[in-house]
Amino acid sequence: MSDEQNGLFASVDALLEQAAAPDALPVPAERKRLREAAGLSQDQVANALNVRRETVTGWEAGRTEPRPPRRAAYIRLLDGLADRFPASEPFPDSAPRPGARLSVVSQSQASTSCFAPAADTAVPARSPVTTHRPMAQTTAVPPSDARFANGPLAVVDGDGSAYCTGGLVLDCPLTDLPTLVEWALREAHLGAARLHRSGKDADPLIVLTASAVQRLGLPAVLEDRRGLRLPDDHPVIKQLTKSHWKLTKRGFGPWARVYRTSDGARRQCVQFAVVPWGALDTRSWGTAHQMEPAELARLLGTYATRVLTPCGSTAVTGLELMTALRPPTRAVKDPAGGGWVSAPMPGSLTEAVECAPPEAPDGHPAVAALYPRFHQRTPDQVLDEEAYQWARPLTDAECTKPYVVGIDVNMAFAAAANRLTVGLSAPVHVHRPAFDAKLPGSWLVDLSHIRLDERLPSPFTPHGERPTGPAWYATPTVAYAVELGHPVTPLEAYLRYEHGPYLDAWYTRLRDAYITTMADLGVTPGMPEEQFLAAMAIHQQTDPVLAAVLSAVKASVKGSIGKLRERARSGGWRPGEVWPALARPTWRPDIRAAVIASARTNMHRKMLKLAHHADLYPVAILSDCAVYASDGPSPLDFLPYKDGKPLPGGFRLGVSPGMVKHEGTQSVLWAEGLLEEYGPDVNIARHIKTGTVSGQDEGE
């Protein structure tokens, strides 16, 4: 056969494959669902198919379609995932879709329908049987699992109304707490399906308002402010005990779990959030504690749908999201007995491991074993990877400019976690190792020989001063030193040879929650920069409920990264003793250090780009906020452009994680006045947003 004929046949084969494409490939949304259900990142799929991550993004967004020969391989992957993660069964056509817009029904229909009539029709008297009442003309996406037909949670008010997602209101019993628990498990159809096939479904969440607390016989204010729990002899606790319900070790407080021992495969557990006891922290949830029940249900339901059903503070929930997306174990066939047994999940944090001594915080048993109690560890004894807190005096040229303008990196820690390789196993101590940027760990190395312009902070310390000798660094920091062209010779290291992109799925879900919520508030990717700045100036006033969702999403990122190195709490703990958080597989100070190091070096990389190509230098930095002197009040007045586009590799205005927004603008006279009044230790980046000195971080 001639080469020409071979070529023609190949072209025909390609056409045949393209002709079969619509039936062979699932829709873009299903492609994404299958990948996320398996806990796979876009990078993993891209590596398997030998394409760029952006290519996989295009396939899942429907902008592009895979072409031969990768098309067949991609179809094979999706078919395999579809077998393992089938889509949940839709609602029967005859059944009403909970949360959907409710239509007006007649009075005669109202007596038999499970849905009550619309607002302009008389509502029948409440009966002991659970009824559904329309709350508002709100359309919501129907749940895909009939077990949780009424959504993940209910906000219970004192009149017995349970406000659910999608504008649904149920009648619930408020005679006592055990009866309410039984209702939540047997009748309410509350909860949420697992995010990973090897994970667990989310328990129903019951949110109690102040009036519901009063009806149930609970105190209006929690008197035990240290333990944050009801006393064990409280009548409500006795009611639960008498009904054979149990509480976790934290007891019944602002966040509580009431459960019974699992009945076979059925989990019997209800979560409670008590609003008047401070369950919804204002730093994370804004004014949620002041919202009406319907608004609160919308707020928490939106967060639960986009992130996870709240199970504590946003920090606790963000950490739980990591486990929900990458469970520690999975079910496998026992080759000996043939049954199903639990086994570690590849790519997950499967068990608690000891941290390396430099990674341990003060008070940790590993630190107590090495140093006296009040010993102040030096850089060669402790890993100090923290966010920037740096400022410098303005130069004469900068003082001639009228403004200082702050820009803030969106979701900086989340962006730093994207595609970050982290350790999954215990550390191995190695002397004189060769540096490997692909190997996560902590390295003792001397970077004091690296000198940069004094108008830039050092990328190797949180305070921005140049190191003075050997110090411990996470892999991203040492890798950045190599990227800058400097030799590194580690003296020793604690390395983790089992590693992977553990945080990729966590980043993707939080990124999508952030982008979706911002879009609801009128800020979308790809907006012209002037429109973006204008939309950002008013987005917080667009919808208070969604603004609170946005705040909670951002707090989930920062809080959960902090929880990776949760410190011991008060209550009898002494330095050198273990504390409960150490028993978690997700207590990983090394992962926290790697994320923060990545965020800090990412920021320095962009600042260095502006310095080299536009002679622009920051005057202050606080975590993810950088302040520059400017001729105008807008970031557009100083951010450099090349060929009409933002400088490649520099700061770029936009809504996506890693891009920047306007943080605030003040006059140079204001900055000079602050420096004169408070001295060189004041950081104007801390106060650039409001212009007032409050002593608190005003950043994101």
N, C-alpha and C positions, 0 to 999 in steps of 0.2 A: 504494500500500500504506500502511495506516495506521501511525501511530507505535506503537500497541499491538501490531500484528502484527509489526512490525520487532523490538520488544522480545522477543516470544515466540520468534521465530526465533533471535534471539541467544542466548536462554536454552537453546533446544534444541541449538544449535551447541556451546555450552559443555558440555552434558551428553554430546554425542557425543565431544568431545575427551577428557573425563574417562573415558568408557567405554573409550577406546583407550589410556589411560595406562599400565596395567600392561605392555602389550606394547611400548610406544614408549620408555619410560624404562628404562635399565639400573638394576640394583640400586645402592643408595647407595655401596657400596664400589667398584664399577666407575666411578661418576661421579668419585670422588676419584682413582682410579688414572689415568683418562684425563687429568684436569687436570694431575696431577703429572708424567705422562709427557711432556706438552707443555711442561713448565716454566712453567706459568701459575700465578699466585697467585689466591687467592680474591678479592682486590681487583680484579684485572683482569677476572675473570668478572663480578663484581658491577657494575663500571663499564659493561661491554658490555651487560648486561641491565637497567641502570638500577635496581638493587636495592641493599640494604645488604649488606656482607660477611657479617653474621650470618645473613642469609637464605640465602646460598650454603652457609654452614656447616651450617645446618639441613637443606638438601637432601642434602648429602653424608653427614650423620649419620642420615638417614632419619626425623628428627623431623617434618619438614614436606615438602610436595610443591609444586612450582611450579604456579602457576595461570595460566590464559589472561590476557593474550596472551603472557606471558613463557615459558609452558610450551613452546610450539612453537619459540620461538627457542632455548631451552635444549636441546631435543631435537635441533635442527639442529646446534648446537655439538657435542654429544656424538657424534652420528653422524659428523660430520666428523673428530673426534679419533679415533673408533674405526677409521675407514678408515686413518688415519696410524699409529696405535699399537694394532694388534690384540693381543689377549691371547695370550700364549705358549701353545703346544699343551700340553694336559695329558698326563700319563703314560698309556700304553696300559693298558687294564684288566688285561692279562695280566702286565704288568711289576710287580715289587715296588716300593713307594714307599720310596726311601731315607730314613732318619731316622724312619720310622714305627715303632710298637711291633712288636717281632718276636715271632711266635708260636712255640710249641714245635713242633718237627718230629721225626719219628722218625729213628732212626739210619740207616736206608736212604735216607730222603729227604735227610739231611744230606750224603751223598756226592755228590749231584747238584745240590742247590740252591745258588744263589750266596750264600744266607744260611746261617750256621752255626746249630746248634741253640741253644736257650735255656740258661741257666746251669746247669740241673740235668741236662743231657744231655752226654755226653762230646764233647769237641771233637776233630775229626779232626786228624791230624798236619798240620803246615804244609807246603804244597807251593810250588813256585816260582811257581805261578799266584796272582794276587791273590785273597784270600778276604775275606769279610765276616764279622765276628763281633759278636754283640750285646754291648754294654758295660753298659748299664743299661736298665731299663724306662722309657725316656723317650720321650714322644711329641712330635714336632716337625712343624711345617707343612712339607709336602713342597715342594721347589723347583719352580718352574714351568718351568724350562729343563732338558731332559734332558742337555744338554752338561755341566751342572754338578750332576749327580745327587747327588753326595756332599757338596755344600756348598761354602762359599768357601775352606776352609782345612783343614789337618791338623796336629796336634801330634805330632811324631815322637819316640818314645822309643828308648832304646838297644837294646831287644829286637826292633826292627823293626816295632813296632805304630804305626800312624798313627791317632790319635784324631780323629774328625771330629764334626760337629754331629749332634744328634739321637741320640746314643748309638751311633754306628757306629764300628767299628774295622776298619781295613784292614791287610793285610800289605804292607810296602814294603821295597825293597832298601836296605841300608846299606853296600854294598861300597865305594862312593866317591861323591863329590858329583855328578859328571856323570850317573851312573846314576840317582841320586835325582831329578835334574832331568828326565831323560827319563821316568821313571815318573810324575812329577807332571803332565807334559804329555800323555802318551800313554794312561795307564791309570787314573789316579786320579779322573778326572772331577771335578776341583776348579775353582772359580772362581765368578764371580757375574755375572749379566746387567747390562748397562748401565742406569743410572738415567734416561738421556735417549736418545732414538733417535739423536741425533747424537754421543753420547759413545762410550766404549769399554768393553768388558767388563772386569771386574776380573780381574787375573792370579791364578793360584793362590798361596796363601800357605802356606809350609812353616815351621812353628815348631819349632826344634830345642831339645830339653832338654839338660841337662848330659851325660847318658849318651849321647845321640845325637851330641853334639859329639865325645865321646871316640871313638866308633865310627868316625866319619868322618875321624879324624886331625887334627882342629882343636884348637887350644890351649884349655885350660880357662879361661884368663884372657887377655883381649886386652891385650898388653903396650903397644901404641901407644895411650896414653890421650889423646894430643892429636889425632892423625889418625883414631883409632877405625877402623882397618882393618888387615887382614893385609898383611904386606910382599909386594911383587910377586913375590919369589922363593920364596914359601912353596910347598911341594909341592902343596897343594890348588889353589892358583891355577894352577900349571903343568898340573894335570890338566884344569882347565876350558879352558885355552888350547889344549891338545892336542886336546880334543874339539870345538874351534871354538865354544866358548861365550865370551861377552863379559860384562864388568862395566861398570857406569856409572862416572862419574868418582869417585864416593865409595868405590869399591872394595868389598871384602868386609868388612863390619863388622857391628855389631849389627843393622842393617837393610841388606839387599843385594838387588839385582836381577841375575839371571843371564838373558841373552837371546841370541838370534841375530837376524840381520837378517830382517825380516818375509818370510815365504814367501807371496807373493801377498796374499790377504786374511786369512791366518791369522797371528795374533800368537804368537810363541814367547818367552814371558817367565815366569819364576818368581820370586816374592819369597821372601826368607828373613828370619826374625826369630830371632836367636840369644839365647835367654833368659839364659844365664850371662854374656853379655857386656853385659847391661844394656839389652836392647831394650825392656823393660817398666818404665818409670820408676815408682818407688814413689809419686811425687807425683801421678801420674795413674791408675795401675793398682792402687794399694794393695799388697796382698801377693800379687799374681798370680804373681810369680817364685817363690813358695814353694808354689804349688798343684800338685797331682798332674796328670798329663797330661789325664785325663778332665775335671777341673774347668776346666783352662785352655782346653781345646777348647770347653767350654760358654760360658765367659766371652768368649773372642774371637769365637766364632761368633755369640753373641747380639749383640755390638757390631757385627759385620760385617753382620748381617741388618738391624739397626735404624738403623745409621749408614752405615758403609762398611767394606769390608775394610781393616784397618789396613795402611798403607804407609809407616810411620815412626812418629814420636811422635804423640800425640793432636793436637798443634798442626798437624803436617804433614797428618794425615788430615783434620782439620776444614777445612783450606784446600783440600785436594784435593776435598772434598765440594762446595765451591762450584763448582769446574770440572766435576765430574761431573754436577751438576744443571743447569748453564748452560755447555755447551761453547763454546769460542771460535769454532768454525767449524761449518759444515754443508755437506752435499753439495747442489749445485744443478745444473740442466741448463745446459750451455754452449750459448748460442744459436748460436754459430758452428759448432762441431763436432758438437753434439748429444750429447756425452758428459757425464759427471758431473765437476764440478770443485769445489774447496773454496772457500767464500765465508764472510765474517764472519757470525756468528750475531747477529741483532738482539737487543738487550737483554743481551748478554754483554760481558765484558771480552775484547776480541778481540786486543789487542796491548799490549805494554809502552809506557807513555807517560811523559814527563818530569813530575815533580811540580813544583809551584810552590816557589820558594825558601823561603818561610816554612814550608812543609810538610815540608821535607827535614830529616832528623835531622843531628846534628853529625857531621862527617866526610864528608858527601855532597859529590860534586863541585860541586854548585850552591852549597853553603855555602862551600867552599874558594875558589871563584872570587870571592866577594863580601867575605869577611872574613879577617883574619889567623888563623893556626892556633889560637891560644889565646884568641880573642875570645869573650867571654860574651855571647850574643845577648840582647837586651832584648825585652819583650813586643811591641813594635812591629816586631820583626824575626823572630819565630818564633811559630808556632802551637803553643800549649801547652794542648791539650785532653786532660786526664788525669782519672782518677777522683778522688773526694774523699779527702783526708786532712786532717781538721779536728777540732779539739776546743776546748772553752772551759771555764773554771772553773764549778763549780756555783753557782747562786744560793743565798741563804739559805733561800728557800722549798724549793728542791730538796734541800738538805741535811737538811731535816726528814723527808724521805721515807726509808723503810728500804731501798729497792732501786734498782738501776739495771738495766734490762732491754734486751737487744739484740734487734732484729729484722733479718732478712736477706732481701733481695729474691731470689726464685728466678730463676735464669737471667737476671740483669739485662741483660747485654749482648745476649743473644738477643732478649729482649723489646724492647730498644731498636732492634734491627735490623728488627723486624717493621714492614712498611709504610713503611720509611725509603727515601726517594728519594736515590740516590747518583749521583755522576758516572760516566759511562762513557767519556768522551773526555778529551783533554788540556786543561789549563786555559787560559783566555784572560784576559789581564791587562786590566783596565778601571779607568779613573780616574773618581772621583766617580760611582759607579753608584747608582741607586735600589735600595733593598733589596727583594728578592723572596724570600719564604720558600719558594717552590717551586723555587728554583734552587740546587742544591748548589754549594758552593765555600768559599773562605776569604775573610773580610772584615776589613779594617782599619777599626776603628770605636772611638770613645771611649764607653765605658759607665760611666765613673767617676762620672757624675752620678746614678746610680741608687743610692738608699740604702734599705736594708732594716733590719729590727730586728736589733740586734747579737747577739741570741740565735740567729739563723739565719746559716748561712754564705752568702756571696755565691754565686749560681748561675753566676758568670762566671769563677771561678778554682778550680783544684783545691785550693788551700790555704784557700779560703773567705774570704780577705780581699778587700775592695773594690778593684777596679782603680784604678790611680793615673793612667791616661792612655790614649791609644790603644793597642790591642792587636789581635792577629789572633784571629779566632774562626771556628769552623765555623758553617754555616747554622743548625743547631738552637739554638745558643746565642743568636745574634742574634734568631732568631724568638721565643725565650722572652722576651727583653727587650721586644719589641713586644707580646707577649701580656700582659705585666705593665703595659702602658699607657705605655711610655716611647718617646719619639722616638729614632730612630737615623739617623745621617747618615754612611754609609761614606765613607772617604777614598779607598780603592782596594779592588780585589778580584781574585781569581783564580777565574773562574767556569767551570763545565762545562755547556755548553748541551745536550749529549747526556746524558740521564740516564734513570734508571728504577729500579724496585724489585728490583735485582739480588739482594739477600739474602733475598727472600721465601721462595723454595723451600728455601734452606738453613735458614732459621728453622723452617719447617714440619716438615722432616724431623727436626731436632734436638729440636724441641718434642715431636713424637710419640714419639721415642725416650725422652725424659725422662719424659713422662706414662705411657707404657706400663711403663717400668721401675719407676717409683714405684708404679704400681698392683700390679705383681707383688710389691712389698715391703709392700703393705697400705695404701698411701696413695692415695686416689682423689679426683678432683674432686667437689665438692659435699658433702663430708663435713661434719657439724656441727663447729664450731670446737673444741669440747672433745675430740671424737674425733680430729680432725686433729692436735692437739697431742700427744695420747697416742700416736697411731700414729707420729708423727715422732720421738718419744722413743726408740722401739725399732726403727725401720725398718732401721738399719744392722746390727742383730744378727739380722734375720730370715733373711737368706741372704747369706753372704759373697761368693758369686760375683756375684749381682745387685747387691750393694753396690759391688763393683768396677766393674761395668758403669756404674752411675750415676756414679761418680767419673770414669770415662773420658768419659762424655757431657758432663759439666760442664766437664772440662778441654779437650775439643774446642772448646767455645764460646770460652772465654777464650784458649786458645792460638792458635786460628786468627785471631781478631781481632788478637792481637799480631803474628802472622806477616805481616799486611798491611803492617807497617813493620819487617820483619826487618832487624836491624843487621848490619854486617860482622862476620865472625868472625876469630879470630886466624889466624896462618899466613902471615905476610908482608905482610898488608894494611897500608897506610898511609893516614892521612886525606887525602881528596881523590881517592883512587883508587876506581874502580867495584868493586862486588862482585857475585857471581853472582845474588843475589836481585833485583837491579835489572832483570834481563832478563825477569822474569816479568810477565805481564799482571796477576797478582794482587798485585804489589807496589804497594800503593795506600795511602800514609799518610793521604790525604785521607778515604778511606772509614773507616779506623780512627778518625780524629778525629771524624767525624760520628757513629759509633756510640757512642763514649764521651761525646760531648757530649749526645747524646740520652738516654743512661742517666743522666747527672748531672742534667740538667734535669728528667727524669721524676721523679727522687727529690726534687728541690727542690720541684716542684709539689705533691707529696703532703705534704711537711713543711710547706709554706706553708698548705695546707688545714687541717692539724691546728692550726697556730698561730692561724689566724684564727677557727676555729670551736670549738676546745676549749682554747685558751691553753696548748698543749703545744709545747715546744721541745726539740730534740735537744741532748744535751750532748757528743756525739762522733759522728763519721761516719768510716768507713773503707770506701771503695769502695761496696759495696752493703749495708753494715751500719750501722744507726743505733741509737744508745743513748739511752733516755729514762729519767728518774727516775720511779719508780712507787711506789704504795702497796702493791702486791702483787708476787709473783715471776713472774707470768704476763703475757704480752702482753695478755690479756683484762682485766687490771687497769688498763690505762691507755689502750688504743685506744678512741676515742670511737664511740658508736653514735647513730643517729638513727632514731626510730620502730622500735626493735628491730633495725635493720640497720646494718652498718658505714657510717661516714660516707662519702657519695659523694665520690669523688675522692681519698680518703685511703688509708692502708695497709689492706690487707685480708688476713686470714689465709687461706691456701689453697695448693694444690700447683701451680697453673698458673704459667707464667712471668709475672713482673711482680707476682705476689702475694707475701706474706711468710710466713716461718716464724720460730719462736723460735730465736735464735742462742745466747743464754746469759743467765744472771742472776747478779749479784753484789750484795753489800751496798754501800750508800752509803759506809760506813766503809772498805770495801776501795778504792773509787774515790778517796776523799780521801787514804787512805794512799799510793796510787800517785802521786797528784799531789804529795804532800808529799815522797816519796822521790826521784822522778825529775824533778820540775819540770813546768812548764806544757807542755813539748814532748811529754810522754807522751800517747798516744792510747788511752783505755780501751777503745775499740771493738776494738782489735787483740787485747786480752786478755780480753774479756768471756766468751768461750766456756769457757776453761779456768781463768781466774783467776790464771794464772801468767805472768810476764813472760819470754817466750822470744825476743823480737826478731823473730818471724816472724808473718806474717799468718795468723791462725787462721780467716779467713773462708772462704766457699764457694770 
